[in-house]
Each structure stands twice: as structure tokens, then as C-alpha cells.
Amino acid sequence: MGFTIGGIRDLRSASRRRNRASEYTAVAEYTGLWGWDVVPGARAGRTATAEQPGTGAVECSCGDEGCPAPGAHPLEFAPEVKAGATLGEVGRAWGEVPGAAVMLPVGRTFDVLEVAETAGRHALVRLERMGLPLGPVVATPHGRAHFFVAPGAAADLPLLLYRMGWDDAELDLRALGPGDHITAPPSDLGGLGPVRWLRPPTLDTVGCPPHARLLLGTLAYVCHRSAV
């Protein structure tokens, strides 16, 4: 099935076409180099108004006028591209969904610890100074940071917080696990702008992201301080 985004005219711009090319490159890198499955995702944009183009209601490329998460969910009709796909397979798969966002399924090779971006940046500095192992870290255009950690973090988070004495604290911290998806760089999220790397993947870290317990104490502390 082909994929078009009716009504979102900015997808026809030169900058958007360049971004499509970079997204194709990213898909090939994610599947071929990092060993991640990739899922085509929906896009969001704003409809034109009589006064000013691109300032109207948010429109999702899935075609559902009542979409609860415009530009922030997988496309149901589009099959995922499996880890290890060849360049030819990536080209054919992404050719069926031109304009799709690049999304990564969580809970397979990694889970995610999500915090506010400001807290995440402070925590990242502390963790690097401590010499702790770190995996990739993503920043979203709506001010969140995603720390890639070993699978199982989402299920273990309540117990880990309890053991560390943070179970009663009001923390802006959550875990994403099986069934969740995140938008990956360089794709746009929800029409707000591109997702970007705070700490890009490397061959040393992507295959064995750190266990959540190694990062959680610092993340919880920084989140708690940020809320004071």
C-alpha cells in the first residue's frame, strides 16, 4: 500500500524531500548497523487557514480525524523493517511509505527511561563524570529525554524505585517497554520538530545497553531536585 499525507503540503517542500533521504539512511543504519527493528510512523502537520498557511488544526497522516496522537504512532498498515535488512530491502520497504516517520519498537533490544530533557541533560553530565556505562539518549521536541537501557526496565521500575527509597517521591520519570514505540532521529514528532540525539549510538554501547539500576539513582535524584 502506498502512503501519502493528504493535506499536509509541506511534505512536498525541498527540505522535506531532503529529510526523507536522511530518514532512509537512518533506517538502513538502524537495521543494518545497530540491529534494531524499525516501524514506519505517522506524520503530523497543520492545515492551512485563510489568514496564514500551516496554522490550523493538527492533522495526522493516518487519516483519522480524531487521532489521539497525531504524528506520534506507528502506521497500522505498514509492516516493520526487521533488523538485518539489506539496503535493497530497506529501499523497497520505505518506498512503500514515503514520508513516514522512523519509529523504534521498545521492549526488544532496549527499554527506555523517560525524564524531562533538562533533568536528563543534568543527569547525563553526572553519569559521564561517574564513568558509568551509557547507551543512546534521545531528546524530543516536546522536552523529554529517552535513555536506552536493557530490556526489562519497565517491568522492574517499581521494585527498583522501592529498593532505592524513591517509591514515595513524586518523580517525573517513567519507563517505556514492550508495546511502546519512540520516534527516532531525524524524524519529526507530532509536528513539533525533529527528534535528535543527545548521545548517539555507538558499536560499544548499542548491543548491550546498561541496566536501569545503574542509571536510576542519578535520574531519580536529578528529577527530585528539579521538582523542588
GUZA-756336 format. One record per atom (N, C-alpha, C): x, y, z; residue in one letter. Coordinates in steps of 0.05 Angstrom, whole numbers, plus 5000, padded with zeros to 4 digits. Each point is the difference from the previous one (the first is absolute). Example, Ala and Ser with C-alpha at 12.3 -4.5 7.8 and 13.67 -1.06 7.14 Angstrom:
2
526448865156A
498250245000A
501850245000A
499350214986S
501650245001S
498550225014S
***
This chain:
228
501749765000M
498350245000M
501750255000M
499450194984G
501550255000G
499250175023G
501650205005F
499550175023F
500250294992F
498050155004T
500150294995T
498850145023T
500650265003I
498950165022I
498350214988I
497549944997G
498250194987G
499750255017G
500350234987G
499550255013G
502450125014G
502249855003I
502450115013I
502050084978I
499750244990R
501450094976R
503050035004R
500850045025D
502950055004D
501749754994D
498749774998L
501549764993L
501150014972L
499050184984R
500950024972R
502450204998R
500750135021S
502150194999S
502749864996S
502050164991A
502749894996A
501249915025A
499650155022S
501149925026S
498949735009S
497449964995R
498849755008R
501149774983R
500550054975R
501149794983R
502849925009R
501550205008R
502749945011R
499849845026R
498050065016N
499649865025N
499249714995N
498449954979R
499349734993R
502549844993R
501850124985A
502549864993A
501649935025A
500150195019S
501549945025S
498649795017S
497449994999E
498549805014E
500549724988E
500149984974Y
500749754987Y
502749915009Y
501950185001T
502749935009T
499949915029T
498450135017A
499849935028A
498849725003A
498049934984V
498849745002V
502049784993V
501650054979A
502149814992A
502049975022A
500850225013E
501949995022E
498949855024E
497550065007Y
498849885024Y
499749704997Y
499149914976T
499649724996T
502649854995T
501750124983G
502449864992G
502450025019G
500250235014L
502350045017L
499449965029L
497750105009W
499449995029W
498349765007W
498849864980G
498449775006G
497350055013G
498850234992W
497350075010W
498049954978W
497649915008D
497750004983D
499050294997D
498950074977V
499050274995V
497149984990V
498350185010V
497250004994V
499350274986V
498750004977P
499150254988P
497950135017P
500350265004G
498250145018G
498550224985G
497850105012A
498450214989A
501450275003A
499250194983R
500950275001R
497850195008R
500750235010A
498050205007A
500750274988A
498150154993G
500450274990G
497550175006G
500150254994R
497750175005R
498750074973R
497350015000T
498550074977T
500350304995T
499650084976A
500250294993A
497550145008A
500250255008T
497850185005T
500050224980T
497850144999A
499850234980A
502050215007A
500650045025E
501850215009E
502949934996E
500749755007Q
502949934999Q
500249694997Q
501549914980P
500349714996P
501449875023P
499249755006G
501449855020G
499450085029G
497850135004T
499450095028T
497449895009T
498849824986G
497449905007G
500249765019G
498049824998A
499949775017A
502249804993A
500949855020V
502049794995V
498749774985V
501349904980E
499049794982E
501949775000E
499049765004C
501849765000C
499849854974C
502249904991S
500149864974S
498549735000S
499249915024C
498649745001C
497250034988C
499050254997G
497450044989G
497750015019G
500649955026D
497950005021D
499750295010D
497750124995E
499650285008E
500150035030E
499449795014G
500050015030G
502449865012G
502249984985C
502449865009C
500950125027C
500449835020P
500750105027P
503050075002P
501649914981A
502950065001A
501050064972A
499350234989P
500850074973P
503050004996P
500949854981G
502949994993G
501749885022G
498949835016A
501549885022A
499249715005A
499449854978H
499349725003H
500749854975H
500349745001P
500649844976P
497750004981P
500649954974L
497949974980L
499149715001L
497549955005E
499049735003E
500449834975E
499750124977F
500149854975F
502949944990F
502050135012A
502749984990A
501649795016A
501149804987P
501649805014P
502750125009P
501049905022E
502550095010E
502349894984E
502250145001V
502549914987V
501749875021V
500649754996K
501449845020K
503050065001K
501149965024A
502950035003A
501549824981A
502150104989G
501649844981G
499150034971G
497950164995A
499150044973A
502250114982A
500149914976T
502050104981T
499150284990T
501950144986L
499450264989L
497749984980L
500049794984G
497849964981G
497449965014G
499949845021E
497549965015E
499050255013E
501950165011V
499250265012V
498950184979V
501350014977G
499050184979G
497249924990G
499549744997R
497449924991R
497950055021R
500749945026A
498050045021A
499350295004A
502150185001W
499550285004W
498850134976W
500449884976G
498850114976G
497049975001G
499049825016E
497149965002E
498750205019E
501750145016V
498950185020V
501550274999V
500250134977P
501550254998P
498850215019P
501750135015G
499050195019G
499549905028G
500349745004A
499549895027A
502250085019A
499350025026A
502050065021A
501349745007A
502550025010V
501549775009V
499449955030V
498949765006M
499349945027M
501449735008M
500749985026L
501349765010L
498249875021L
499549744997P
498549865020P
501749965025P
498850055023V
501449975026V
499449735012V
501849905016G
499549755014G
501249764987G
501550044979R
501349774986R
503050015007R
501550174988T
502950025006T
500550225021T
498150165006F
500350205020F
497350095011F
500050095026D
497850155011D
500950295002D
498250175010V
500650295001V
499250115027V
501850165012L
499450165023L
499550294990L
497750115005E
499350264990E
499850215023E
501450224996V
499950235019V
499850264984V
499650225014A
500150264987A
502850044988A
500150144977E
502550044987E
502150145018E
499150215014T
501850155017T
501349825021T
498349845013A
501049815020A
501849804987A
499249914976G
501649804986G
502850104993G
500250254992R
502650124994R
501850025024R
498850085023H
501550025025H
501049725008H
498149804998A
500749735008A
502249894982A
499950064974L
501949904982L
502850095007L
500350265007V
502650105009V
501049855024V
498349965020R
500749865024R
500949724994R
498449864984L
500649724994L
502749974985L
500550194982E
502549994985E
502450055018E
499750195019R
502150055019R
500549765018R
498049855006M
500249765017M
501249774985M
500250024974G
501049784984G
498249764997G
497450055004L
498149784997L
499549934971L
499449754994P
499449934972P
497450134991P
499950104976L
497750144990L
499349904972L
497549994994G
499149934974G
499150254985G
498649984978P
499150234986P
498050165016P
499950274995V
498150175013V
498850194979V
497450025000V
498550164981V
498650235013V
499950234986A
498450235010A
497850054980A
497650055010T
497650044983T
499450304999T
498550084980P
499350294997P
498150105021P
498749825015H
498250095021H
501349975028H
502750005000G
501450035025G
500449755017G
500249774988R
500549765014R
502749874992R
501149855018A
502549854994A
499549705003A
500949844982H
499749715000H
502849875003H
500449875023F
502449855005F
499549704993F
501649904981F
499849724993F
501349835021F
498549805010V
501049825021V
499349714992V
501149815015A
499549724994A
497049935002A
499149814983P
497249915002P
499349915028P
497550045007G
499149925027G
499750235019G
501050244993A
499950235018A
497250085006A
498250004980A
497350085005A
498649835021A
500549744999A
498749825019A
501350025028A
502650065000D
501550015026D
499950275013D
499150224987L
500250275010L
498850035028L
497549925005P
498950045027P
501749875022P
501049764996L
501749875020L
502650145003L
501250084978L
502650145002L
499750275015L
497950154995L
499650255015L
499549945029L
498649795006Y
499549925028Y
502649945014Y
501749844988R
502549925012R
501950245004R
499850204982M
501750245003M
498850225017M
497649955010G
498750195018G
498650234986G
499549974974W
498750214985W
497149944994W
498949795011D
497349924993D
497950195009D
500550165021D
498050195010D
500450284989D
502050044984A
500650274989A
498450054975A
499350254996E
498650084976E
502150064978E
500549814983L
502150024980L
498850024972L
501050184984D
499350024972D
501849804985D
499449755004L
501749784989L
498249764995L
500249894976R
498549764994R
501649834982R
499249754997A
501349804983A
498249924977A
501249964977L
498649904976L
501049724995L
498249824993G
500749724996G
498549884977G
499649745001P
498649854978P
497350134993P
499650044974G
497550124991G
500350304995G
502150125010D
500450294996D
501950044975D
499850244989H
501850084978H
501050285005H
502450064991I
501050275001I
500750094972I
499750264995T
500950124974T
503050045002T
501449934979A
502950015000A
501050224982A
502450115006P
501250204982P
500349884972P
499750164979P
499550295000P
497150084997P
498149825006S
497250044994S
498750225017S
497950114990D
498450205014D
498149855019D
499450115023L
498249885019L
497650195004L
497749904991G
497550155006G
499850274987G
501650054979G
500050264987G
501450225016G
501549925021L
501450195017L
502950054993L
501149834983G
502850034993G
501449735001G
502649994993P
501449754999P
500949905027P
500149735002V
501349875023V
503050004995V
501650025021R
502950024996R
501549835021R
502449934994W
501649855019W
501450195020W
499849945026L
501750125020L
502549835003L
499849754996R
502249815000R
499549794979R
501250024977P
499449814978P
500949725006P
498949814986P
500849725004P
502949964990P
501349815012T
502749924992T
500249705001T
502049894986L
500349714999L
500549895028L
501250165018D
500749905027D
497549985018D
497950164994T
497850025019T
497449894990T
499650004973V
497349944990V
499249715005V
501949824999G
499349725003G
499549915029G
500950165019C
499749935028C
499450255016C
497650124997P
499350245016P
500249945030P
500550205016P
500449965029P
497549915014P
500349865022H
497749935016H
498950255013H
497450025003A
498750245010A
501050075028A
500749805016R
500850065027R
502550175002R
501749994979L
502550154999L
499550304996L
497850074987L
499450284994L
497850115018L
498449835011L
497550085013L
500450185024L
502049945016G
500550175024G
500650294992G
501750044980T
500750274991T
497650134987T
498549864983L
497750114987L
497950085021L
499549835019A
498050065020A
500850245017A
502550025007Y
501050225016Y
499750264985Y
500850014975V
499950244984V
497150084996V
498349814994C
497150064997C
498850125026C
500849895023H
499150095025H
500950295005H
502650064994R
501050265004R
498750204981R
499449914976S
498750184981S
497250085009S
498749835015A
497350055009A
499950185025A
502250035013V
500150165025V
499850304994V
***
